[in-house]
Amino acid sequence: LVNMYGITETTVHVTYQEIQPHHLTAPRLPAGRPLPGYHLYLLDEHGHPVPTGVPGEIHVAGGGLARGYLHRPELTAQRFP
């Protein structure tokens, strides 16, 4: 069993995590490690890295990331600052 995470702004998946028996009783499944060619950053609302264990927003960088939304400049500006 594998947990793969991806968002609309990427080609398909960004992370990969094989699910182990201990994950089945954990309160949350890990998103996993980035696939080759991607980098992940967990940032606060100001765009600064958060310490380990502190909630944040996943930001993705790499070759599979879209450049923006077709014919949607406002959404592109919002999601690709």
PyMOL Python script that loads the backbone (N, CA, C, O; Angstrom):
from pymol import cmd

cmd.read_pdbstr("""\
ATOM      1  N   LEU A   1       0.851  -1.167   0.000  1.00  0.00           N
ATOM      2  CA  LEU A   1       0.000   0.000   0.000  1.00  0.00           C
ATOM      3  C   LEU A   1       0.899   1.234   0.000  1.00  0.00           C
ATOM      4  O   LEU A   1       1.890   1.292   0.728  1.00  0.00           O
ATOM      5  N   VAL A   2       0.546   2.207  -0.817  1.00  0.00           N
ATOM      6  CA  VAL A   2       1.365   3.410  -0.963  1.00  0.00           C
ATOM      7  C   VAL A   2       0.477   4.646  -0.838  1.00  0.00           C
ATOM      8  O   VAL A   2      -0.628   4.681  -1.379  1.00  0.00           O
ATOM      9  N   ASN A   3       0.965   5.654  -0.124  1.00  0.00           N
ATOM     10  CA  ASN A   3       0.304   6.952  -0.063  1.00  0.00           C
ATOM     11  C   ASN A   3       1.098   7.896  -0.949  1.00  0.00           C
ATOM     12  O   ASN A   3       2.290   8.108  -0.728  1.00  0.00           O
ATOM     13  N   MET A   4       0.435   8.465  -1.957  1.00  0.00           N
ATOM     14  CA  MET A   4       1.090   9.439  -2.828  1.00  0.00           C
ATOM     15  C   MET A   4       0.282  10.723  -2.759  1.00  0.00           C
ATOM     16  O   MET A   4      -0.949  10.711  -2.792  1.00  0.00           O
ATOM     17  N   TYR A   5       1.006  11.831  -2.661  1.00  0.00           N
ATOM     18  CA  TYR A   5       0.382  13.138  -2.523  1.00  0.00           C
ATOM     19  C   TYR A   5       0.681  13.952  -3.774  1.00  0.00           C
ATOM     20  O   TYR A   5       1.807  13.957  -4.271  1.00  0.00           O
ATOM     21  N   GLY A   6      -0.321  14.626  -4.267  1.00  0.00           N
ATOM     22  CA  GLY A   6      -0.145  15.517  -5.407  1.00  0.00           C
ATOM     23  C   GLY A   6      -1.185  16.615  -5.349  1.00  0.00           C
ATOM     24  O   GLY A   6      -2.229  16.464  -4.713  1.00  0.00           O
ATOM     25  N   ILE A   7      -0.899  17.705  -6.006  1.00  0.00           N
ATOM     26  CA  ILE A   7      -1.818  18.835  -6.037  1.00  0.00           C
ATOM     27  C   ILE A   7      -2.045  19.247  -7.481  1.00  0.00           C
ATOM     28  O   ILE A   7      -1.286  18.853  -8.366  1.00  0.00           O
ATOM     29  N   THR A   8      -3.066  20.025  -7.720  1.00  0.00           N
ATOM     30  CA  THR A   8      -3.429  20.451  -9.066  1.00  0.00           C
ATOM     31  C   THR A   8      -2.264  21.105  -9.805  1.00  0.00           C
ATOM     32  O   THR A   8      -2.127  20.935 -11.016  1.00  0.00           O
ATOM     33  N   GLU A   9      -1.435  21.842  -9.093  1.00  0.00           N
ATOM     34  CA  GLU A   9      -0.358  22.598  -9.735  1.00  0.00           C
ATOM     35  C   GLU A   9       0.849  21.743 -10.137  1.00  0.00           C
ATOM     36  O   GLU A   9       1.815  22.260 -10.698  1.00  0.00           O
ATOM     37  N   THR A  10       0.796  20.439  -9.851  1.00  0.00           N
ATOM     38  CA  THR A  10       1.872  19.530 -10.266  1.00  0.00           C
ATOM     39  C   THR A  10       1.323  18.559 -11.303  1.00  0.00           C
ATOM     40  O   THR A  10       0.111  18.461 -11.494  1.00  0.00           O
ATOM     41  N   THR A  11       2.220  17.846 -11.967  1.00  0.00           N
ATOM     42  CA  THR A  11       1.771  16.946 -13.024  1.00  0.00           C
ATOM     43  C   THR A  11       0.870  15.843 -12.506  1.00  0.00           C
ATOM     44  O   THR A  11      -0.184  15.608 -13.098  1.00  0.00           O
ATOM     45  N   VAL A  12       1.219  15.167 -11.452  1.00  0.00           N
ATOM     46  CA  VAL A  12       0.352  14.160 -10.839  1.00  0.00           C
ATOM     47  C   VAL A  12       0.694  14.026  -9.355  1.00  0.00           C
ATOM     48  O   VAL A  12      -0.051  14.503  -8.499  1.00  0.00           O
ATOM     49  N   HIS A  13       1.807  13.385  -9.055  1.00  0.00           N
ATOM     50  CA  HIS A  13       2.200  13.144  -7.670  1.00  0.00           C
ATOM     51  C   HIS A  13       3.511  13.845  -7.349  1.00  0.00           C
ATOM     52  O   HIS A  13       4.342  14.081  -8.226  1.00  0.00           O
ATOM     53  N   VAL A  14       3.674  14.168  -6.080  1.00  0.00           N
ATOM     54  CA  VAL A  14       4.865  14.864  -5.617  1.00  0.00           C
ATOM     55  C   VAL A  14       5.617  14.040  -4.582  1.00  0.00           C
ATOM     56  O   VAL A  14       6.846  14.090  -4.518  1.00  0.00           O
ATOM     57  N   THR A  15       4.875  13.274  -3.764  1.00  0.00           N
ATOM     58  CA  THR A  15       5.513  12.497  -2.703  1.00  0.00           C
ATOM     59  C   THR A  15       5.135  11.023  -2.803  1.00  0.00           C
ATOM     60  O   THR A  15       4.183  10.638  -3.481  1.00  0.00           O
ATOM     61  N   TYR A  16       5.930  10.215  -2.094  1.00  0.00           N
ATOM     62  CA  TYR A  16       5.736   8.766  -2.070  1.00  0.00           C
ATOM     63  C   TYR A  16       6.017   8.260  -0.666  1.00  0.00           C
ATOM     64  O   TYR A  16       7.047   8.584  -0.075  1.00  0.00           O
ATOM     65  N   GLN A  17       5.090   7.460  -0.131  1.00  0.00           N
ATOM     66  CA  GLN A  17       5.288   6.869   1.189  1.00  0.00           C
ATOM     67  C   GLN A  17       4.704   5.466   1.203  1.00  0.00           C
ATOM     68  O   GLN A  17       3.496   5.291   1.045  1.00  0.00           O
ATOM     69  N   GLU A  18       5.563   4.457   1.395  1.00  0.00           N
ATOM     70  CA  GLU A  18       5.053   3.105   1.597  1.00  0.00           C
ATOM     71  C   GLU A  18       4.415   3.053   2.969  1.00  0.00           C
ATOM     72  O   GLU A  18       5.019   3.470   3.957  1.00  0.00           O
ATOM     73  N   ILE A  19       3.194   2.540   3.033  1.00  0.00           N
ATOM     74  CA  ILE A  19       2.481   2.446   4.307  1.00  0.00           C
ATOM     75  C   ILE A  19       2.909   1.163   5.015  1.00  0.00           C
ATOM     76  O   ILE A  19       2.838   0.065   4.464  1.00  0.00           O
ATOM     77  N   GLN A  20       3.351   1.342   6.244  1.00  0.00           N
ATOM     78  CA  GLN A  20       3.799   0.237   7.083  1.00  0.00           C
ATOM     79  C   GLN A  20       2.721  -0.059   8.139  1.00  0.00           C
ATOM     80  O   GLN A  20       1.861   0.786   8.390  1.00  0.00           O
ATOM     81  N   PRO A  21       2.758  -1.231   8.749  1.00  0.00           N
ATOM     82  CA  PRO A  21       1.743  -1.575   9.751  1.00  0.00           C
ATOM     83  C   PRO A  21       1.581  -0.516  10.854  1.00  0.00           C
ATOM     84  O   PRO A  21       0.459  -0.252  11.286  1.00  0.00           O
ATOM     85  N   HIS A  22       2.677   0.091  11.312  1.00  0.00           N
ATOM     86  CA  HIS A  22       2.552   1.093  12.381  1.00  0.00           C
ATOM     87  C   HIS A  22       1.806   2.350  11.931  1.00  0.00           C
ATOM     88  O   HIS A  22       1.257   3.071  12.764  1.00  0.00           O
ATOM     89  N   HIS A  23       1.781   2.618  10.629  1.00  0.00           N
ATOM     90  CA  HIS A  23       1.038   3.780  10.134  1.00  0.00           C
ATOM     91  C   HIS A  23      -0.474   3.600  10.305  1.00  0.00           C
ATOM     92  O   HIS A  23      -1.211   4.576  10.436  1.00  0.00           O
ATOM     93  N   LEU A  24      -0.923   2.347  10.301  1.00  0.00           N
ATOM     94  CA  LEU A  24      -2.363   2.086  10.343  1.00  0.00           C
ATOM     95  C   LEU A  24      -3.006   2.472  11.664  1.00  0.00           C
ATOM     96  O   LEU A  24      -4.219   2.675  11.723  1.00  0.00           O
ATOM     97  N   THR A  25      -2.224   2.574  12.713  1.00  0.00           N
ATOM     98  CA  THR A  25      -2.764   2.975  14.015  1.00  0.00           C
ATOM     99  C   THR A  25      -2.376   4.412  14.384  1.00  0.00           C
ATOM    100  O   THR A  25      -2.751   4.902  15.449  1.00  0.00           O
ATOM    101  N   ALA A  26      -1.643   5.069  13.524  1.00  0.00           N
ATOM    102  CA  ALA A  26      -1.225   6.453  13.781  1.00  0.00           C
ATOM    103  C   ALA A  26      -2.400   7.402  13.517  1.00  0.00           C
ATOM    104  O   ALA A  26      -3.288   7.073  12.731  1.00  0.00           O
ATOM    105  N   PRO A  27      -2.415   8.561  14.155  1.00  0.00           N
ATOM    106  CA  PRO A  27      -3.510   9.509  13.936  1.00  0.00           C
ATOM    107  C   PRO A  27      -3.525  10.106  12.524  1.00  0.00           C
ATOM    108  O   PRO A  27      -4.567  10.544  12.037  1.00  0.00           O
ATOM    109  N   ARG A  28      -2.347  10.118  11.870  1.00  0.00           N
ATOM    110  CA  ARG A  28      -2.254  10.675  10.506  1.00  0.00           C
ATOM    111  C   ARG A  28      -1.283   9.845   9.695  1.00  0.00           C
ATOM    112  O   ARG A  28      -0.341   9.265  10.235  1.00  0.00           O
ATOM    113  N   LEU A  29      -1.517   9.791   8.394  1.00  0.00           N
ATOM    114  CA  LEU A  29      -0.567   9.147   7.491  1.00  0.00           C
ATOM    115  C   LEU A  29       0.464  10.174   7.048  1.00  0.00           C
ATOM    116  O   LEU A  29       0.108  11.320   6.775  1.00  0.00           O
ATOM    117  N   PRO A  30       1.729   9.791   6.970  1.00  0.00           N
ATOM    118  CA  PRO A  30       2.732  10.738   6.468  1.00  0.00           C
ATOM    119  C   PRO A  30       2.536  10.969   4.972  1.00  0.00           C
ATOM    120  O   PRO A  30       2.161  10.060   4.232  1.00  0.00           O
ATOM    121  N   ALA A  31       2.797  12.198   4.546  1.00  0.00           N
ATOM    122  CA  ALA A  31       2.709  12.520   3.115  1.00  0.00           C
ATOM    123  C   ALA A  31       3.843  11.863   2.349  1.00  0.00           C
ATOM    124  O   ALA A  31       3.707  11.608   1.152  1.00  0.00           O
ATOM    125  N   GLY A  32       4.956  11.583   3.009  1.00  0.00           N
ATOM    126  CA  GLY A  32       6.067  10.911   2.355  1.00  0.00           C
ATOM    127  C   GLY A  32       7.183  11.857   1.977  1.00  0.00           C
ATOM    128  O   GLY A  32       7.205  13.027   2.358  1.00  0.00           O
ATOM    129  N   ARG A  33       8.101  11.311   1.221  1.00  0.00           N
ATOM    130  CA  ARG A  33       9.275  12.053   0.745  1.00  0.00           C
ATOM    131  C   ARG A  33       9.024  12.511  -0.686  1.00  0.00           C
ATOM    132  O   ARG A  33       8.254  11.887  -1.417  1.00  0.00           O
ATOM    133  N   PRO A  34       9.677  13.608  -1.087  1.00  0.00           N
ATOM    134  CA  PRO A  34       9.483  14.072  -2.460  1.00  0.00           C
ATOM    135  C   PRO A  34      10.027  13.074  -3.476  1.00  0.00           C
ATOM    136  O   PRO A  34      11.047  12.422  -3.251  1.00  0.00           O
ATOM    137  N   LEU A  35       9.328  12.974  -4.583  1.00  0.00           N
ATOM    138  CA  LEU A  35       9.804  12.173  -5.707  1.00  0.00           C
ATOM    139  C   LEU A  35      10.987  12.881  -6.355  1.00  0.00           C
ATOM    140  O   LEU A  35      11.153  14.088  -6.178  1.00  0.00           O
ATOM    141  N   PRO A  36      11.819  12.146  -7.108  1.00  0.00           N
ATOM    142  CA  PRO A  36      12.961  12.792  -7.772  1.00  0.00           C
ATOM    143  C   PRO A  36      12.518  13.990  -8.614  1.00  0.00           C
ATOM    144  O   PRO A  36      11.520  13.928  -9.332  1.00  0.00           O
ATOM    145  N   GLY A  37      13.265  15.055  -8.512  1.00  0.00           N
ATOM    146  CA  GLY A  37      12.971  16.259  -9.285  1.00  0.00           C
ATOM    147  C   GLY A  37      12.109  17.279  -8.554  1.00  0.00           C
ATOM    148  O   GLY A  37      11.870  18.373  -9.067  1.00  0.00           O
ATOM    149  N   TYR A  38      11.639  16.925  -7.354  1.00  0.00           N
ATOM    150  CA  TYR A  38      10.822  17.847  -6.570  1.00  0.00           C
ATOM    151  C   TYR A  38      11.529  18.216  -5.269  1.00  0.00           C
ATOM    152  O   TYR A  38      12.372  17.476  -4.762  1.00  0.00           O
ATOM    153  N   HIS A  39      11.163  19.374  -4.752  1.00  0.00           N
ATOM    154  CA  HIS A  39      11.605  19.825  -3.433  1.00  0.00           C
ATOM    155  C   HIS A  39      10.359  20.290  -2.697  1.00  0.00           C
ATOM    156  O   HIS A  39       9.483  20.925  -3.285  1.00  0.00           O
ATOM    157  N   LEU A  40      10.280  19.975  -1.408  1.00  0.00           N
ATOM    158  CA  LEU A  40       9.147  20.396  -0.588  1.00  0.00           C
ATOM    159  C   LEU A  40       9.620  21.328   0.509  1.00  0.00           C
ATOM    160  O   LEU A  40      10.697  21.150   1.079  1.00  0.00           O
ATOM    161  N   TYR A  41       8.805  22.314   0.792  1.00  0.00           N
ATOM    162  CA  TYR A  41       9.082  23.269   1.856  1.00  0.00           C
ATOM    163  C   TYR A  41       7.809  23.422   2.671  1.00  0.00           C
ATOM    164  O   TYR A  41       6.732  23.602   2.102  1.00  0.00           O
ATOM    165  N   LEU A  42       7.913  23.353   3.980  1.00  0.00           N
ATOM    166  CA  LEU A  42       6.771  23.570   4.857  1.00  0.00           C
ATOM    167  C   LEU A  42       6.921  24.974   5.431  1.00  0.00           C
ATOM    168  O   LEU A  42       7.848  25.255   6.189  1.00  0.00           O
ATOM    169  N   LEU A  43       5.982  25.860   5.051  1.00  0.00           N
ATOM    170  CA  LEU A  43       6.109  27.282   5.368  1.00  0.00           C
ATOM    171  C   LEU A  43       4.917  27.788   6.174  1.00  0.00           C
ATOM    172  O   LEU A  43       3.822  27.230   6.110  1.00  0.00           O
ATOM    173  N   ASP A  44       5.153  28.857   6.935  1.00  0.00           N
ATOM    174  CA  ASP A  44       4.067  29.514   7.667  1.00  0.00           C
ATOM    175  C   ASP A  44       3.351  30.499   6.746  1.00  0.00           C
ATOM    176  O   ASP A  44       3.668  30.593   5.560  1.00  0.00           O
ATOM    177  N   GLU A  45       2.388  31.229   7.297  1.00  0.00           N
ATOM    178  CA  GLU A  45       1.581  32.158   6.490  1.00  0.00           C
ATOM    179  C   GLU A  45       2.376  33.333   5.931  1.00  0.00           C
ATOM    180  O   GLU A  45       1.881  34.062   5.071  1.00  0.00           O
ATOM    181  N   HIS A  46       3.612  33.524   6.416  1.00  0.00           N
ATOM    182  CA  HIS A  46       4.465  34.603   5.926  1.00  0.00           C
ATOM    183  C   HIS A  46       5.530  34.094   4.951  1.00  0.00           C
ATOM    184  O   HIS A  46       6.375  34.856   4.482  1.00  0.00           O
ATOM    185  N   GLY A  47       5.472  32.796   4.655  1.00  0.00           N
ATOM    186  CA  GLY A  47       6.448  32.220   3.732  1.00  0.00           C
ATOM    187  C   GLY A  47       7.755  31.813   4.372  1.00  0.00           C
ATOM    188  O   GLY A  47       8.744  31.594   3.673  1.00  0.00           O
ATOM    189  N   HIS A  48       7.777  31.708   5.697  1.00  0.00           N
ATOM    190  CA  HIS A  48       8.988  31.312   6.413  1.00  0.00           C
ATOM    191  C   HIS A  48       8.909  29.834   6.801  1.00  0.00           C
ATOM    192  O   HIS A  48       7.827  29.339   7.117  1.00  0.00           O
ATOM    193  N   PRO A  49      10.034  29.127   6.780  1.00  0.00           N
ATOM    194  CA  PRO A  49      10.030  27.712   7.189  1.00  0.00           C
ATOM    195  C   PRO A  49       9.555  27.547   8.626  1.00  0.00           C
ATOM    196  O   PRO A  49       9.880  28.351   9.500  1.00  0.00           O
ATOM    197  N   VAL A  50       8.778  26.487   8.857  1.00  0.00           N
ATOM    198  CA  VAL A  50       8.321  26.188  10.212  1.00  0.00           C
ATOM    199  C   VAL A  50       9.222  25.124  10.828  1.00  0.00           C
ATOM    200  O   VAL A  50       9.777  24.295  10.107  1.00  0.00           O
ATOM    201  N   PRO A  51       9.376  25.134  12.147  1.00  0.00           N
ATOM    202  CA  PRO A  51      10.169  24.092  12.814  1.00  0.00           C
ATOM    203  C   PRO A  51       9.470  22.735  12.735  1.00  0.00           C
ATOM    204  O   PRO A  51       8.267  22.657  12.484  1.00  0.00           O
ATOM    205  N   THR A  52      10.224  21.692  12.948  1.00  0.00           N
ATOM    206  CA  THR A  52       9.680  20.339  12.969  1.00  0.00           C
ATOM    207  C   THR A  52       8.540  20.254  13.978  1.00  0.00           C
ATOM    208  O   THR A  52       8.666  20.714  15.112  1.00  0.00           O
ATOM    209  N   GLY A  53       7.430  19.662  13.553  1.00  0.00           N
ATOM    210  CA  GLY A  53       6.276  19.485  14.425  1.00  0.00           C
ATOM    211  C   GLY A  53       5.278  20.626  14.410  1.00  0.00           C
ATOM    212  O   GLY A  53       4.195  20.503  14.982  1.00  0.00           O
ATOM    213  N   VAL A  54       5.623  21.742  13.761  1.00  0.00           N
ATOM    214  CA  VAL A  54       4.724  22.896  13.697  1.00  0.00           C
ATOM    215  C   VAL A  54       3.943  22.835  12.382  1.00  0.00           C
ATOM    216  O   VAL A  54       4.544  22.646  11.325  1.00  0.00           O
ATOM    217  N   PRO A  55       2.614  22.992  12.429  1.00  0.00           N
ATOM    218  CA  PRO A  55       1.827  22.961  11.201  1.00  0.00           C
ATOM    219  C   PRO A  55       2.239  24.071  10.239  1.00  0.00           C
ATOM    220  O   PRO A  55       2.634  25.159  10.659  1.00  0.00           O
ATOM    221  N   GLY A  56       2.143  23.783   8.956  1.00  0.00           N
ATOM    222  CA  GLY A  56       2.447  24.756   7.923  1.00  0.00           C
ATOM    223  C   GLY A  56       1.805  24.333   6.617  1.00  0.00           C
ATOM    224  O   GLY A  56       1.053  23.360   6.567  1.00  0.00           O
ATOM    225  N   GLU A  57       2.100  25.057   5.582  1.00  0.00           N
ATOM    226  CA  GLU A  57       1.570  24.776   4.252  1.00  0.00           C
ATOM    227  C   GLU A  57       2.689  24.221   3.386  1.00  0.00           C
ATOM    228  O   GLU A  57       3.804  24.742   3.387  1.00  0.00           O
ATOM    229  N   ILE A  58       2.384  23.155   2.641  1.00  0.00           N
ATOM    230  CA  ILE A  58       3.381  22.544   1.760  1.00  0.00           C
ATOM    231  C   ILE A  58       3.543  23.405   0.517  1.00  0.00           C
ATOM    232  O   ILE A  58       2.568  23.738  -0.156  1.00  0.00           O
ATOM    233  N   HIS A  59       4.790  23.761   0.221  1.00  0.00           N
ATOM    234  CA  HIS A  59       5.129  24.460  -1.018  1.00  0.00           C
ATOM    235  C   HIS A  59       6.025  23.533  -1.830  1.00  0.00           C
ATOM    236  O   HIS A  59       6.950  22.921  -1.296  1.00  0.00           O
ATOM    237  N   VAL A  60       5.743  23.438  -3.112  1.00  0.00           N
ATOM    238  CA  VAL A  60       6.426  22.495  -3.995  1.00  0.00           C
ATOM    239  C   VAL A  60       7.263  23.264  -5.007  1.00  0.00           C
ATOM    240  O   VAL A  60       6.840  24.298  -5.525  1.00  0.00           O
ATOM    241  N   ALA A  61       8.454  22.746  -5.281  1.00  0.00           N
ATOM    242  CA  ALA A  61       9.314  23.295  -6.330  1.00  0.00           C
ATOM    243  C   ALA A  61       9.852  22.123  -7.145  1.00  0.00           C
ATOM    244  O   ALA A  61      10.022  21.022  -6.622  1.00  0.00           O
ATOM    245  N   GLY A  62      10.115  22.360  -8.409  1.00  0.00           N
ATOM    246  CA  GLY A  62      10.713  21.323  -9.232  1.00  0.00           C
ATOM    247  C   GLY A  62      10.185  21.326 -10.651  1.00  0.00           C
ATOM    248  O   GLY A  62       9.308  22.112 -11.012  1.00  0.00           O
ATOM    249  N   GLY A  63      10.744  20.422 -11.450  1.00  0.00           N
ATOM    250  CA  GLY A  63      10.447  20.362 -12.871  1.00  0.00           C
ATOM    251  C   GLY A  63       9.021  19.998 -13.222  1.00  0.00           C
ATOM    252  O   GLY A  63       8.571  20.338 -14.316  1.00  0.00           O
ATOM    253  N   GLY A  64       8.288  19.328 -12.355  1.00  0.00           N
ATOM    254  CA  GLY A  64       6.913  18.939 -12.646  1.00  0.00           C
ATOM    255  C   GLY A  64       5.881  19.957 -12.234  1.00  0.00           C
ATOM    256  O   GLY A  64       4.681  19.714 -12.364  1.00  0.00           O
ATOM    257  N   LEU A  65       6.328  21.095 -11.739  1.00  0.00           N
ATOM    258  CA  LEU A  65       5.413  22.143 -11.300  1.00  0.00           C
ATOM    259  C   LEU A  65       4.948  22.955 -12.502  1.00  0.00           C
ATOM    260  O   LEU A  65       5.748  23.320 -13.363  1.00  0.00           O
ATOM    261  N   ALA A  66       3.659  23.231 -12.553  1.00  0.00           N
ATOM    262  CA  ALA A  66       3.112  24.039 -13.645  1.00  0.00           C
ATOM    263  C   ALA A  66       3.663  25.464 -13.584  1.00  0.00           C
ATOM    264  O   ALA A  66       4.175  25.893 -12.551  1.00  0.00           O
ATOM    265  N   ARG A  67       3.557  26.180 -14.680  1.00  0.00           N
ATOM    266  CA  ARG A  67       3.996  27.583 -14.708  1.00  0.00           C
ATOM    267  C   ARG A  67       2.855  28.536 -14.376  1.00  0.00           C
ATOM    268  O   ARG A  67       3.077  29.720 -14.124  1.00  0.00           O
ATOM    269  N   GLY A  68       1.644  28.015 -14.378  1.00  0.00           N
ATOM    270  CA  GLY A  68       0.477  28.834 -14.096  1.00  0.00           C
ATOM    271  C   GLY A  68      -0.767  28.180 -14.651  1.00  0.00           C
ATOM    272  O   GLY A  68      -0.720  27.056 -15.152  1.00  0.00           O
ATOM    273  N   TYR A  69      -1.881  28.887 -14.561  1.00  0.00           N
ATOM    274  CA  TYR A  69      -3.162  28.402 -15.050  1.00  0.00           C
ATOM    275  C   TYR A  69      -3.465  29.030 -16.406  1.00  0.00           C
ATOM    276  O   TYR A  69      -3.308  30.238 -16.582  1.00  0.00           O
ATOM    277  N   LEU A  70      -3.893  28.224 -17.348  1.00  0.00           N
ATOM    278  CA  LEU A  70      -4.207  28.684 -18.690  1.00  0.00           C
ATOM    279  C   LEU A  70      -5.366  29.683 -18.654  1.00  0.00           C
ATOM    280  O   LEU A  70      -6.450  29.371 -18.160  1.00  0.00           O
ATOM    281  N   HIS A  71      -5.130  30.859 -19.171  1.00  0.00           N
ATOM    282  CA  HIS A  71      -6.141  31.920 -19.285  1.00  0.00           C
ATOM    283  C   HIS A  71      -6.709  32.358 -17.933  1.00  0.00           C
ATOM    284  O   HIS A  71      -7.837  32.847 -17.871  1.00  0.00           O
ATOM    285  N   ARG A  72      -5.943  32.190 -16.847  1.00  0.00           N
ATOM    286  CA  ARG A  72      -6.406  32.592 -15.520  1.00  0.00           C
ATOM    287  C   ARG A  72      -5.295  33.353 -14.801  1.00  0.00           C
ATOM    288  O   ARG A  72      -4.741  32.849 -13.824  1.00  0.00           O
ATOM    289  N   PRO A  73      -4.960  34.553 -15.265  1.00  0.00           N
ATOM    290  CA  PRO A  73      -3.837  35.297 -14.688  1.00  0.00           C
ATOM    291  C   PRO A  73      -4.011  35.637 -13.208  1.00  0.00           C
ATOM    292  O   PRO A  73      -3.022  35.691 -12.477  1.00  0.00           O
ATOM    293  N   GLU A  74      -5.241  35.867 -12.749  1.00  0.00           N
ATOM    294  CA  GLU A  74      -5.450  36.204 -11.341  1.00  0.00           C
ATOM    295  C   GLU A  74      -5.106  35.011 -10.447  1.00  0.00           C
ATOM    296  O   GLU A  74      -4.450  35.169  -9.417  1.00  0.00           O
ATOM    297  N   LEU A  75      -5.551  33.822 -10.844  1.00  0.00           N
ATOM    298  CA  LEU A  75      -5.266  32.624 -10.067  1.00  0.00           C
ATOM    299  C   LEU A  75      -3.785  32.273 -10.137  1.00  0.00           C
ATOM    300  O   LEU A  75      -3.208  31.818  -9.149  1.00  0.00           O
ATOM    301  N   THR A  76      -3.168  32.480 -11.291  1.00  0.00           N
ATOM    302  CA  THR A  76      -1.738  32.254 -11.432  1.00  0.00           C
ATOM    303  C   THR A  76      -0.968  33.168 -10.483  1.00  0.00           C
ATOM    304  O   THR A  76      -0.041  32.715  -9.811  1.00  0.00           O
ATOM    305  N   ALA A  77      -1.331  34.425 -10.418  1.00  0.00           N
ATOM    306  CA  ALA A  77      -0.657  35.380  -9.523  1.00  0.00           C
ATOM    307  C   ALA A  77      -0.824  34.987  -8.064  1.00  0.00           C
ATOM    308  O   ALA A  77       0.087  35.180  -7.258  1.00  0.00           O
ATOM    309  N   GLN A  78      -1.983  34.437  -7.718  1.00  0.00           N
ATOM    310  CA  GLN A  78      -2.264  34.042  -6.333  1.00  0.00           C
ATOM    311  C   GLN A  78      -1.476  32.782  -5.941  1.00  0.00           C
ATOM    312  O   GLN A  78      -0.926  32.711  -4.842  1.00  0.00           O
ATOM    313  N   ARG A  79      -1.425  31.802  -6.830  1.00  0.00           N
ATOM    314  CA  ARG A  79      -0.832  30.503  -6.496  1.00  0.00           C
ATOM    315  C   ARG A  79       0.635  30.373  -6.852  1.00  0.00           C
ATOM    316  O   ARG A  79       1.312  29.476  -6.349  1.00  0.00           O
ATOM    317  N   PHE A  80       1.142  31.251  -7.709  1.00  0.00           N
ATOM    318  CA  PHE A  80       2.541  31.188  -8.135  1.00  0.00           C
ATOM    319  C   PHE A  80       3.205  32.546  -7.894  1.00  0.00           C
ATOM    320  O   PHE A  80       3.587  33.231  -8.842  1.00  0.00           O
ATOM    321  N   PRO A  81       3.341  32.935  -6.601  1.00  0.00           N
ATOM    322  CA  PRO A  81       3.884  34.264  -6.304  1.00  0.00           C
ATOM    323  C   PRO A  81       5.349  34.412  -6.693  1.00  0.00           C
ATOM    324  O   PRO A  81       5.935  35.478  -6.499  1.00  0.00           O
TER     325      PRO A  81
END
""", "prot")
cmd.dss("prot")
cmd.show_as("cartoon", "prot")
cmd.util.cbc("prot")
cmd.orient("prot")
